Amino acid sequence: MLSYGPLWKTMKDRKVTTYTLIYKKGFSAATITSLRKNKSITMYTLGRLCEILECTPNDIVEFLPDKK
């Protein structure tokens, strides 16, 4: 299971809002919704987030074991 919990912390630490991602960096609202719902994103999107936030993928996404 994917979790973008680290993304929200990284964004807060770097003072980057979802408004900035959508209106200043060109992300679609659908992409932000996917992130909020922990759905998969493309490697391109992950790379762009890393560039904008000046971080690594570990600062954006974590993989959690499935609960059965």
Biopython code that builds the backbone (N, CA, C, O; Angstrom):
import numpy as np
from Bio.PDB.StructureBuilder import StructureBuilder

atoms = [
    (1, "MET", "N", (0.828, -1.173, 0.000)),
    (1, "MET", "CA", (0.000, 0.000, 0.000)),
    (1, "MET", "C", (0.879, 1.246, 0.000)),
    (1, "MET", "O", (1.888, 1.308, 0.702)),
    (2, "LEU", "N", (0.486, 2.225, -0.787)),
    (2, "LEU", "CA", (1.205, 3.493, -0.850)),
    (2, "LEU", "C", (0.658, 4.467, 0.168)),
    (2, "LEU", "O", (-0.540, 4.478, 0.452)),
    (3, "SER", "N", (1.533, 5.278, 0.711)),
    (3, "SER", "CA", (1.108, 6.376, 1.569)),
    (3, "SER", "C", (1.921, 7.609, 1.201)),
    (3, "SER", "O", (3.150, 7.564, 1.134)),
    (4, "TYR", "N", (1.222, 8.698, 0.968)),
    (4, "TYR", "CA", (1.895, 9.963, 0.677)),
    (4, "TYR", "C", (1.975, 10.840, 1.925)),
    (4, "TYR", "O", (2.118, 12.058, 1.823)),
    (5, "GLY", "N", (1.885, 10.227, 3.084)),
    (5, "GLY", "CA", (2.041, 10.956, 4.338)),
    (5, "GLY", "C", (3.309, 11.787, 4.383)),
    (5, "GLY", "O", (3.264, 12.946, 4.797)),
    (6, "PRO", "N", (4.454, 11.222, 3.963)),
    (6, "PRO", "CA", (5.690, 12.018, 3.978)),
    (6, "PRO", "C", (5.621, 13.257, 3.081)),
    (6, "PRO", "O", (6.266, 14.266, 3.367)),
    (7, "LEU", "N", (4.843, 13.183, 1.998)),
    (7, "LEU", "CA", (4.715, 14.335, 1.096)),
    (7, "LEU", "C", (4.155, 15.542, 1.822)),
    (7, "LEU", "O", (4.691, 16.644, 1.703)),
    (8, "TRP", "N", (3.083, 15.345, 2.572)),
    (8, "TRP", "CA", (2.423, 16.469, 3.238)),
    (8, "TRP", "C", (3.331, 17.106, 4.277)),
    (8, "TRP", "O", (3.311, 18.322, 4.466)),
    (9, "LYS", "N", (4.127, 16.285, 4.950)),
    (9, "LYS", "CA", (5.093, 16.824, 5.917)),
    (9, "LYS", "C", (6.185, 17.603, 5.195)),
    (9, "LYS", "O", (6.561, 18.694, 5.625)),
    (10, "THR", "N", (6.692, 17.049, 4.102)),
    (10, "THR", "CA", (7.742, 17.712, 3.326)),
    (10, "THR", "C", (7.231, 19.037, 2.772)),
    (10, "THR", "O", (7.934, 20.046, 2.822)),
    (11, "MET", "N", (6.013, 19.037, 2.246)),
    (11, "MET", "CA", (5.436, 20.277, 1.725)),
    (11, "MET", "C", (5.313, 21.319, 2.832)),
    (11, "MET", "O", (5.629, 22.489, 2.618)),
    (12, "LYS", "N", (4.863, 20.909, 3.998)),
    (12, "LYS", "CA", (4.718, 21.842, 5.122)),
    (12, "LYS", "C", (6.082, 22.403, 5.519)),
    (12, "LYS", "O", (6.222, 23.607, 5.736)),
    (13, "ASP", "N", (7.083, 21.536, 5.613)),
    (13, "ASP", "CA", (8.431, 21.966, 5.993)),
    (13, "ASP", "C", (9.011, 22.963, 4.999)),
    (13, "ASP", "O", (9.752, 23.869, 5.380)),
    (14, "ARG", "N", (8.669, 22.792, 3.717)),
    (14, "ARG", "CA", (9.223, 23.655, 2.663)),
    (14, "ARG", "C", (8.270, 24.801, 2.284)),
    (14, "ARG", "O", (8.541, 25.587, 1.376)),
    (15, "LYS", "N", (7.157, 24.867, 3.005)),
    (15, "LYS", "CA", (6.147, 25.922, 2.784)),
    (15, "LYS", "C", (5.634, 25.947, 1.337)),
    (15, "LYS", "O", (5.524, 27.001, 0.711)),
    (16, "VAL", "N", (5.327, 24.751, 0.834)),
    (16, "VAL", "CA", (4.740, 24.603, -0.497)),
    (16, "VAL", "C", (3.311, 24.099, -0.305)),
    (16, "VAL", "O", (3.087, 23.097, 0.374)),
    (17, "THR", "N", (2.363, 24.785, -0.897)),
    (17, "THR", "CA", (0.953, 24.420, -0.747)),
    (17, "THR", "C", (0.446, 23.697, -1.997)),
    (17, "THR", "O", (1.105, 23.695, -3.038)),
    (18, "THR", "N", (-0.725, 23.089, -1.877)),
    (18, "THR", "CA", (-1.325, 22.477, -3.059)),
    (18, "THR", "C", (-1.688, 23.560, -4.074)),
    (18, "THR", "O", (-1.652, 23.313, -5.280)),
    (19, "TYR", "N", (-2.035, 24.748, -3.602)),
    (19, "TYR", "CA", (-2.306, 25.877, -4.502)),
    (19, "TYR", "C", (-1.077, 26.152, -5.370)),
    (19, "TYR", "O", (-1.201, 26.355, -6.578)),
    (20, "THR", "N", (0.098, 26.158, -4.761)),
    (20, "THR", "CA", (1.344, 26.376, -5.503)),
    (20, "THR", "C", (1.543, 25.291, -6.548)),
    (20, "THR", "O", (1.901, 25.583, -7.688)),
    (21, "LEU", "N", (1.313, 24.047, -6.168)),
    (21, "LEU", "CA", (1.507, 22.945, -7.109)),
    (21, "LEU", "C", (0.561, 23.060, -8.300)),
    (21, "LEU", "O", (0.963, 22.810, -9.436)),
    (22, "ILE", "N", (-0.679, 23.433, -8.052)),
    (22, "ILE", "CA", (-1.666, 23.514, -9.131)),
    (22, "ILE", "C", (-1.479, 24.765, -9.978)),
    (22, "ILE", "O", (-1.373, 24.677, -11.201)),
    (23, "TYR", "N", (-1.438, 25.917, -9.340)),
    (23, "TYR", "CA", (-1.487, 27.172, -10.095)),
    (23, "TYR", "C", (-0.128, 27.735, -10.489)),
    (23, "TYR", "O", (-0.043, 28.551, -11.408)),
    (24, "LYS", "N", (0.930, 27.317, -9.815)),
    (24, "LYS", "CA", (2.247, 27.852, -10.157)),
    (24, "LYS", "C", (3.167, 26.814, -10.791)),
    (24, "LYS", "O", (4.104, 27.164, -11.509)),
    (25, "LYS", "N", (2.900, 25.543, -10.526)),
    (25, "LYS", "CA", (3.776, 24.481, -11.037)),
    (25, "LYS", "C", (3.104, 23.590, -12.071)),
    (25, "LYS", "O", (3.752, 22.706, -12.632)),
    (26, "GLY", "N", (1.809, 23.805, -12.337)),
    (26, "GLY", "CA", (1.134, 23.109, -13.423)),
    (26, "GLY", "C", (0.600, 21.716, -13.133)),
    (26, "GLY", "O", (0.277, 20.980, -14.065)),
    (27, "PHE", "N", (0.501, 21.340, -11.879)),
    (27, "PHE", "CA", (-0.086, 20.048, -11.546)),
    (27, "PHE", "C", (-1.599, 20.135, -11.714)),
    (27, "PHE", "O", (-2.195, 21.189, -11.494)),
    (28, "SER", "N", (-2.208, 19.037, -12.099)),
    (28, "SER", "CA", (-3.667, 19.042, -12.232)),
    (28, "SER", "C", (-4.301, 18.781, -10.866)),
    (28, "SER", "O", (-3.694, 18.173, -9.985)),
    (29, "ALA", "N", (-5.519, 19.250, -10.718)),
    (29, "ALA", "CA", (-6.267, 18.995, -9.491)),
    (29, "ALA", "C", (-6.474, 17.491, -9.314)),
    (29, "ALA", "O", (-6.510, 16.995, -8.188)),
    (30, "ALA", "N", (-6.609, 16.768, -10.425)),
    (30, "ALA", "CA", (-6.785, 15.306, -10.362)),
    (30, "ALA", "C", (-5.553, 14.629, -9.759)),
    (30, "ALA", "O", (-5.679, 13.652, -9.022)),
    (31, "THR", "N", (-4.375, 15.142, -10.069)),
    (31, "THR", "CA", (-3.146, 14.579, -9.496)),
    (31, "THR", "C", (-3.113, 14.801, -7.992)),
    (31, "THR", "O", (-2.752, 13.898, -7.237)),
    (32, "ILE", "N", (-3.485, 15.989, -7.559)),
    (32, "ILE", "CA", (-3.516, 16.285, -6.122)),
    (32, "ILE", "C", (-4.537, 15.379, -5.429)),
    (32, "ILE", "O", (-4.288, 14.896, -4.325)),
    (33, "THR", "N", (-5.672, 15.151, -6.069)),
    (33, "THR", "CA", (-6.686, 14.248, -5.518)),
    (33, "THR", "C", (-6.135, 12.833, -5.402)),
    (33, "THR", "O", (-6.366, 12.160, -4.397)),
    (34, "SER", "N", (-5.408, 12.375, -6.419)),
    (34, "SER", "CA", (-4.789, 11.043, -6.363)),
    (34, "SER", "C", (-3.827, 10.946, -5.186)),
    (34, "SER", "O", (-3.794, 9.934, -4.486)),
    (35, "LEU", "N", (-3.052, 11.992, -4.973)),
    (35, "LEU", "CA", (-2.111, 11.999, -3.851)),
    (35, "LEU", "C", (-2.861, 11.948, -2.521)),
    (35, "LEU", "O", (-2.464, 11.223, -1.610)),
    (36, "ARG", "N", (-3.922, 12.703, -2.412)),
    (36, "ARG", "CA", (-4.707, 12.716, -1.168)),
    (36, "ARG", "C", (-5.338, 11.366, -0.876)),
    (36, "ARG", "O", (-5.509, 10.992, 0.285)),
    (37, "LYS", "N", (-5.688, 10.631, -1.934)),
    (37, "LYS", "CA", (-6.337, 9.329, -1.772)),
    (37, "LYS", "C", (-5.349, 8.171, -1.811)),
    (37, "LYS", "O", (-5.752, 7.009, -1.864)),
    (38, "ASN", "N", (-4.050, 8.487, -1.785)),
    (38, "ASN", "CA", (-2.980, 7.480, -1.806)),
    (38, "ASN", "C", (-3.060, 6.564, -3.019)),
    (38, "ASN", "O", (-2.787, 5.368, -2.922)),
    (39, "LYS", "N", (-3.439, 7.134, -4.169)),
    (39, "LYS", "CA", (-3.461, 6.372, -5.414)),
    (39, "LYS", "C", (-2.112, 6.525, -6.108)),
    (39, "LYS", "O", (-1.330, 7.414, -5.771)),
    (40, "SER", "N", (-1.848, 5.661, -7.070)),
    (40, "SER", "CA", (-0.549, 5.694, -7.736)),
    (40, "SER", "C", (-0.412, 6.932, -8.622)),
    (40, "SER", "O", (-1.393, 7.468, -9.137)),
    (41, "ILE", "N", (0.839, 7.366, -8.781)),
    (41, "ILE", "CA", (1.175, 8.483, -9.660)),
    (41, "ILE", "C", (2.285, 8.012, -10.591)),
    (41, "ILE", "O", (2.886, 6.961, -10.362)),
    (42, "THR", "N", (2.557, 8.775, -11.624)),
    (42, "THR", "CA", (3.610, 8.387, -12.560)),
    (42, "THR", "C", (4.986, 8.731, -11.993)),
    (42, "THR", "O", (5.116, 9.546, -11.079)),
    (43, "MET", "N", (6.003, 8.092, -12.558)),
    (43, "MET", "CA", (7.373, 8.401, -12.163)),
    (43, "MET", "C", (7.712, 9.838, -12.541)),
    (43, "MET", "O", (8.495, 10.492, -11.853)),
    (44, "TYR", "N", (7.133, 10.330, -13.623)),
    (44, "TYR", "CA", (7.347, 11.713, -14.031)),
    (44, "TYR", "C", (6.839, 12.671, -12.948)),
    (44, "TYR", "O", (7.517, 13.636, -12.595)),
    (45, "THR", "N", (5.656, 12.397, -12.433)),
    (45, "THR", "CA", (5.085, 13.233, -11.375)),
    (45, "THR", "C", (5.947, 13.166, -10.120)),
    (45, "THR", "O", (6.204, 14.188, -9.483)),
    (46, "LEU", "N", (6.391, 11.973, -9.770)),
    (46, "LEU", "CA", (7.264, 11.812, -8.609)),
    (46, "LEU", "C", (8.549, 12.616, -8.802)),
    (46, "LEU", "O", (9.007, 13.289, -7.879)),
    (47, "GLY", "N", (9.122, 12.545, -9.988)),
    (47, "GLY", "CA", (10.334, 13.303, -10.292)),
    (47, "GLY", "C", (10.126, 14.807, -10.189)),
    (47, "GLY", "O", (10.971, 15.527, -9.657)),
    (48, "ARG", "N", (8.993, 15.273, -10.705)),
    (48, "ARG", "CA", (8.686, 16.716, -10.623)),
    (48, "ARG", "C", (8.536, 17.161, -9.180)),
    (48, "ARG", "O", (9.035, 18.219, -8.796)),
    (49, "LEU", "N", (7.846, 16.354, -8.378)),
    (49, "LEU", "CA", (7.703, 16.688, -6.966)),
    (49, "LEU", "C", (9.059, 16.757, -6.274)),
    (49, "LEU", "O", (9.306, 17.651, -5.464)),
    (50, "CYS", "N", (9.934, 15.810, -6.599)),
    (50, "CYS", "CA", (11.282, 15.808, -6.016)),
    (50, "CYS", "C", (12.044, 17.076, -6.399)),
    (50, "CYS", "O", (12.716, 17.676, -5.560)),
    (51, "GLU", "N", (11.939, 17.480, -7.659)),
    (51, "GLU", "CA", (12.608, 18.706, -8.112)),
    (51, "GLU", "C", (12.071, 19.930, -7.378)),
    (51, "GLU", "O", (12.839, 20.736, -6.853)),
    (52, "ILE", "N", (10.765, 20.059, -7.346)),
    (52, "ILE", "CA", (10.132, 21.232, -6.733)),
    (52, "ILE", "C", (10.437, 21.321, -5.242)),
    (52, "ILE", "O", (10.734, 22.395, -4.718)),
    (53, "LEU", "N", (10.361, 20.180, -4.570)),
    (53, "LEU", "CA", (10.555, 20.157, -3.121)),
    (53, "LEU", "C", (12.009, 19.950, -2.714)),
    (53, "LEU", "O", (12.346, 19.982, -1.530)),
    (54, "GLU", "N", (12.872, 19.737, -3.717)),
    (54, "GLU", "CA", (14.297, 19.495, -3.469)),
    (54, "GLU", "C", (14.481, 18.386, -2.432)),
    (54, "GLU", "O", (15.064, 18.581, -1.365)),
    (55, "CYS", "N", (13.953, 17.211, -2.800)),
    (55, "CYS", "CA", (13.989, 16.079, -1.880)),
    (55, "CYS", "C", (14.154, 14.785, -2.669)),
    (55, "CYS", "O", (14.350, 14.808, -3.884)),
    (56, "THR", "N", (14.075, 13.680, -1.978)),
    (56, "THR", "CA", (14.153, 12.364, -2.604)),
    (56, "THR", "C", (12.780, 11.702, -2.551)),
    (56, "THR", "O", (11.903, 12.168, -1.824)),
    (57, "PRO", "N", (12.577, 10.623, -3.309)),
    (57, "PRO", "CA", (11.281, 9.929, -3.263)),
    (57, "PRO", "C", (10.872, 9.483, -1.856)),
    (57, "PRO", "O", (9.682, 9.416, -1.549)),
    (58, "ASN", "N", (11.849, 9.178, -1.007)),
    (58, "ASN", "CA", (11.524, 8.770, 0.372)),
    (58, "ASN", "C", (10.854, 9.886, 1.159)),
    (58, "ASN", "O", (10.178, 9.622, 2.153)),
    (59, "ASP", "N", (11.034, 11.131, 0.726)),
    (59, "ASP", "CA", (10.395, 12.259, 1.386)),
    (59, "ASP", "C", (8.977, 12.496, 0.866)),
    (59, "ASP", "O", (8.281, 13.396, 1.335)),
    (60, "ILE", "N", (8.556, 11.688, -0.100)),
    (60, "ILE", "CA", (7.256, 11.866, -0.733)),
    (60, "ILE", "C", (6.328, 10.669, -0.500)),
    (60, "ILE", "O", (5.146, 10.839, -0.203)),
    (61, "VAL", "N", (6.865, 9.486, -0.635)),
    (61, "VAL", "CA", (6.017, 8.284, -0.576)),
    (61, "VAL", "C", (6.669, 7.218, 0.307)),
    (61, "VAL", "O", (7.893, 7.109, 0.384)),
    (62, "GLU", "N", (5.826, 6.450, 0.957)),
    (62, "GLU", "CA", (6.309, 5.290, 1.687)),
    (62, "GLU", "C", (5.420, 4.107, 1.352)),
    (62, "GLU", "O", (4.236, 4.263, 1.055)),
    (63, "PHE", "N", (6.000, 2.942, 1.403)),
    (63, "PHE", "CA", (5.272, 1.708, 1.126)),
    (63, "PHE", "C", (4.969, 1.013, 2.438)),
    (63, "PHE", "O", (5.872, 0.723, 3.223)),
    (64, "LEU", "N", (3.699, 0.751, 2.668)),
    (64, "LEU", "CA", (3.269, 0.092, 3.898)),
    (64, "LEU", "C", (2.767, -1.309, 3.568)),
    (64, "LEU", "O", (2.171, -1.516, 2.510)),
    (65, "PRO", "N", (2.995, -2.257, 4.444)),
    (65, "PRO", "CA", (2.471, -3.595, 4.184)),
    (65, "PRO", "C", (0.943, -3.591, 4.189)),
    (65, "PRO", "O", (0.308, -2.856, 4.945)),
    (66, "ASP", "N", (0.378, -4.425, 3.332)),
    (66, "ASP", "CA", (-1.078, -4.560, 3.292)),
    (66, "ASP", "C", (-1.558, -5.204, 4.592)),
    (66, "ASP", "O", (-0.949, -6.148, 5.095)),
    (67, "LYS", "N", (-2.647, -4.682, 5.119)),
    (67, "LYS", "CA", (-3.243, -5.267, 6.322)),
    (67, "LYS", "C", (-4.267, -6.299, 5.879)),
    (67, "LYS", "O", (-5.165, -5.993, 5.095)),
    (68, "LYS", "N", (-4.135, -7.501, 6.373)),
    (68, "LYS", "CA", (-5.047, -8.570, 5.979)),
    (68, "LYS", "C", (-5.885, -9.006, 7.137)),
    (68, "LYS", "O", (-6.716, -9.902, 6.995)),
]
sb = StructureBuilder()
sb.init_structure("model")
sb.init_model(0)
sb.init_chain("A")
sb.init_seg("    ")
for serial, (resi, resn, name, xyz) in enumerate(atoms, 1):
    if name == "N":
        sb.init_residue(resn, " ", resi, " ")
    sb.init_atom(name, np.array(xyz, "f"), 0.0, 1.0, " ", f" {name:<3s}", serial, name[0])
structure = sb.get_structure()
